[in-house]
Amino acid sequence: MPAKRKTTATPAVPPVPLAPNNGVCQHTDAEGRRCRMLLADGHPHLCLYHWRREEQDRDAIQIGAEIVGVFGEIRTATAVNHALARLFAALAQNRIPVRRAAVLGYIAQLLQHGLRSVKHETENAIGHNAWNDAVRRDLRVAEETSEISGRDTLAVLDPPPPEE
């Protein structure tokens, strides 16, 4: 019978934290692992890959805010149309990918399709004029805070009194 070898386990050595100015990307993932790529020229602490991702994330937040616009929520046909117009502009300016624009357009279609149910639910829960009041309120906010004008739509919602 062969003699048993003595094995000693080597203790796990924790990784040495990288110094902030060692020329390596400072990005860490969710598990605490740090990127090992070299810094990009022109960025003080990120590699080219993570610098581009950071810019894309920043742009996505800005475009999302632009699409939703002054409405904050997309709950009326006016808000959906406003969002679609902003989406169209962002796509025409090549600020978002075509595939993402198609997905957002489909979501807008679903929102538009569900507006009749939301209107019915609002009128039943709050009152018959609640929906029109909400639309008027949204249009006034848009008119006060944006370059779009809701005057034509307001004229339809608030028709002039009949002439006698």
Secondary structure, 3 states (H helix, E strand, C coil): CCCCCCCCCCCCCCCCCCCCCCCECCCECCCCCECCCECCCCCCCCCHHHHHHHHHHHHHHHHHHHHHHHHCCCCCHHHHHHHHHHHHHHHHCCCCCHHHHHHHHHHHHHHHHHHHHHHHHHHHHHCCCHHHHHHHHHHHHHHHHCCCCCHHHHHHHCCCCCCC
